[in-house]
Amino acid sequence: DCTGANWSSQSCHRCFFEYETERMIVVKSKVVGSVFRLIQFLILFYVIGYVCVVQKSYQETDSVISSVTTKVKGTGFTNTSDLGARVWDVADYNIPPQGESSFFVLTNMIVTPNQTQSTCPELPNQSTICMSDSDCLEGSNDVRGNGIQTGLCMNYSETVKTCQVLSWCPLEIDINLPEHALLVAAEDFTVLIKNSVTYPKFNFHKRNILPDVNSSYLKQCEFNRKTDPDCPIFRLKDMVSEAEEDFQTMAIRGGVLGIMIDWNCDLDWPEHYCGPKYSFRRLDNKIPENNVAPGYNFRFAKYYKTTDGRETRTLIKAYGIRFDVIVFGTAGKFNMVPTIVNVGAALTFLSLVNAVCSWFLLTCTKRRDYYSKHKFTYLDNTDDNAGEPLGETTYGTQ
């Protein structure tokens, strides 16, 4: 024994030239046999059911490369005191006209017309309210303010004085947001989404506009999950509704909606089985407990000159819905290398079953000492029966 208390150089020399071989013992036990078959079944179920069927580990995979373009259509009509009666087309509400896998539709706004470069009282807050000119610092520029202070204290109202600023006057008052969306008709606008994908490893290319689709079909179709799931033209209200949101409520302060296009494909099947699957969800925060700065908005201005050459602008704080088109997917195709790797892993798992059952037999059964006695035998070339063959031995459970 090379590791025991009676270690010596002679015994270590003998251990170096020893060879261990397995001895087959057939144990007729319902308990051990049941454990053995149960473990085999679980391994086979995992390999066939999960590895092969669910994970498809016999396939080589590739990630999708995608490009997206959009085109919004629709017209609306508004009649307000600031803008008067006017018709809105795509050039008015689709800002900017082209985005990177996204588009914006204007639904509400705060308009400040006829602004010019001049002086006016700053909006009242803790840093701008004053009592005299000494409270205002000439040339001061508050990054959260609206202009450059002139050093004068002016009447903002009958009861409040604020520091005068050089800015675009009159200043915007952005607290008077309309209670209802201005562009109500936006819910009926439509968008054409053109999406091209490729899996370069498999030289596979496809569009969400199917090969048999013609221009006549595109002029009249509209996406419907049941009746027309292949149409690439979507009604804005339908997308918001599928995200479990109300369009007119979301249109008041704006928001961000995700258009998910899933291109997971099994390329072992014919090409027509590989197609886009659409889903929709709201992406911006709408948690009632954390509703600071809700929605989505930004400002832009339209500039023009008066007859006397003075520059004037109309400032618009635009509220609306930004639609982000998110494309994802993985394609798989049979390949011999991952197949061999996973078959080898399965065989390795199966080879461990005997080791687990042997451990169970020698540690958890009542007759473990009896089984251990017959499982391990030491043979020496000096034994009288060294030439006799050792065959399969069967032991019962009585």
Salt bridges, closest charged atoms under 4 A:
GLU60 OE2 - LYS201 NZ 3.77
ASP92 OD1 - ARG86 NH2 3.54
GLU172 OE1 - ARG299 NE 2.82
ASP174 OD2 - ARG299 NH2 3.15
ASP174 OD2 - LYS317 NZ 3.07
ASP188 OD1 - ARG235 NH2 2.59
ASP238 OD1 - ARG235 NH1 3.04
GLU242 OE1 - ARG225 NH2 2.64
GLU245 OE1 - ARG282 NH1 3.42
GLU245 OE2 - LYS286 NZ 2.77
ASP266 OD2 - LYS56 NZ 3.01
ASP284 OD1 - ARG282 NE 2.74
ASP324 OD2 - ARG322 NH2 2.90
